[in-house]
């Protein structure tokens, strides 16, 4: 195992331990009987075509929207990325020179700070995060103070930057990722999840720029003989 691989493994182990601690803290809280949280994905970016399709060869993000009916003191959510209909891999869009395997996972609206999660910030260990599907990620956080306040509607909190390199379907679904087990919100129950969300990756000009109506640059039409 080379040095970079060793660092990635150790970083994932450390993050997993942190999430394990988070789960231990979560276990101390009670849960109500209401079930009014929600979790759903959408696509955005240059490569997005409508709500559920993307262009092969163009960058896009899978955006996680969450809502909660009351203050949340901690949570864990596991997801698995898979490919269908001929798609076997994708490209994670890591920042240049980044050594963090989860650096293409970005949090928004206070989710990646101690504003909500003051017990070690947001944790996001990834597993087999190399684009050769399946890939998995565990997202979690714990607050010892105010926590994550109530949201009146779903809010964009997390994005995963990627690019489809071939036609097919990129799918994301809830997943069991040890040691956290099932999805967990505290003190509320885990969010409602509509099930597997799939994005159709379609070919076109990004994948095949040459076509009769749009000749490739550098190629000229043959002149007719006079």
N, C-alpha and C positions, 0 to 999 in steps of 0.2 A: 504494500500500500504506500503511495507516495505521500509527501508532506501535505499537499493541498487536500487530498482525500482524507487524511488523518484529521486535519483541522475541521473539515466539514462534519465528519463522524462525531468528533468530540463536541462540536457546537450543537449538533442535534441532540446528543446525550444530555448536555447541560440544559438545553431548553426543555427537553422532555422531563428532566428532574424538576425543573421549575414548575412545569404544568402539573406534575404529580403533587407537588406541594400545594398548588392552587386547588386541586381536586380535594386534597385533605382538608383544606380550609372550607371549601364549599360544603363538605359533608357535615360541618358543624351547624349549618343553617337549616331551618325548617323550610318546607315548601307548601305553598297554598294550593287550593284545589282549582283555581282558575287556570285557563289555558288560552291566553290571549297574546302570546308572543308570535312573531312571524319572521321567517327567513326566506329570501328569494334572490335569484341572480338575474342580471340583465347584461347585455353587451354594450360597449361604447368604444369610441376611437375611430381612427381613419378607416379601419377595416370592417367596421360594423355596417351591415346592410339590414335595415329594419331592426326588429327586436330579437330575432332568433337566428340570424344568418351573418356570416362574415366572409370576407374576400380572401382567398388563398394568397399568401405572399404579403399581406398588409397587417400592420400592428393593430391589436385591439386589446381590450381588458374585459375580464369577467368581473362584474361588480356585484358585491354582496350588500343587500339591503336588509336591515334588521329593524324590528320594532319591539317595544316592551311596554307592558301595561303599568309598570311601577318600577321604582328603583331596583337595580340589579347589583348585587355585591360581588358576584363572580360567575364565570361561565366557561365552558369548553365546547367547541364545535369541531368535529372531524369531517373532512371531505376527501373524496377520491376522484381523480380525473381519469377517464378512460376514453378509448377511441372506438368508433363503430363505423360501419359502412365503408370499410377499406382504409380508414385513417388509423395509423399505428403510432404516430409520433407527432410532436409539435415542438416549437422553439420557445423556451422561456426567455423573456427579454430582460436579462440582467443588466444593470448599469455597468459601464465600462470599468474594467479593473476591479470589480467587486469580488470579494472573497466570501461574501455571505450568500449561502445557497437560497435563502428566502428573501433576497433583496428585490425580487420582482413582485413581492407581495407588499402593498402599500396600504396604510390605514389613514383614514380621514376623520374630520369632525371630532377631534379629541380622542380617538380610539387608540392612537399609538403614543400616548403620553401618560404621565402620572395624574393628569386631570381626572381620569376615571379609574385607572388601574395603578394605584400607588404601591402595590406589592410586587415590584419587579417589572412594571410596564406590561404591555401586550406581549404575549408569547406566541410564536408561530413556527415551531419546528416542522421541517419538511422531511419527507422520506422518499428515496428514489426520485428526487426532483431533477431528473436529467432530460425530460422530454420524451423518453421512451416509455410510453404508457403501459401500465398505470402508474401515476404519481399520487402521493398523498400529502395532506397537510393537516396539522392540528392547530387551532386558534384558541387561545384562552387568556383570561385575565382575572385578577382578584383585587378587590379594594378593601382596605381596612377602615375607610372613612365614608365619604359620601357615595361613592360608586357611580354607576351609570344611571342618569336620571330617566324618568319616563319620557317616551317619545309619542307624540300624537299621531304620527304616520311613519311609514318605513323611511329610513335614512340610509344614505350611501356611506358605509363605514370601511369597507375593504375592497381592494382591487387586485387582480392577478394579471400582470401584463404578459402577453404571449403573441404568437403568430402561427397560423395554420400553414403548414408546408405542403399539404396535399388535400385533395377533396375528401369529404367524408363527414363524420360527426364527432365533435368534441363534447363529452358528457361529464357532468359533475353531479355527485350524489353524496348524501350523508354517509358516514363511514365510522365503523368501530376502530379506534386507534388506541391501543394500550398505552399507558395504564388507565386512561380516563374512562374508557367504556362508552356508555351511551352519551348523547348530548345532554348537557346539564346547564340550567340557569338557576341561580339562587338569589332571592328566595322563591322566584316564580318557576314553573315547570319549563321544560325545553320548548323551543319555538315550534309552531306549526310548520311543516315542511311538505310541500306539494309533491315531492318525489323527484326523481332524476330530471335534471334540466340539460337539454342537448342543444348545441349550436351547430347549424349546418355550415360547413366550409365549402364554398363554391369556387370553381375555377373561373377563368376569364382573362381579361387583359393583364392582370397581375401575374398570372401563371403562364399565359401564352400571348405575349404582346403582338406577335405577328399574325395578321389576318389580311384578306384581300382588300378590305376597306381602309386599313391602317398599316401600310408597309413599314417594316423595321427601319430605324434610322441607319443611314449608310448604304441602303440599297436603293438603287434608282431603277425606274421603269425603262425597258428597252425602247430605243427610238425606232420608229417605223422607217422602213427604207423608202426613199423617194424614187 
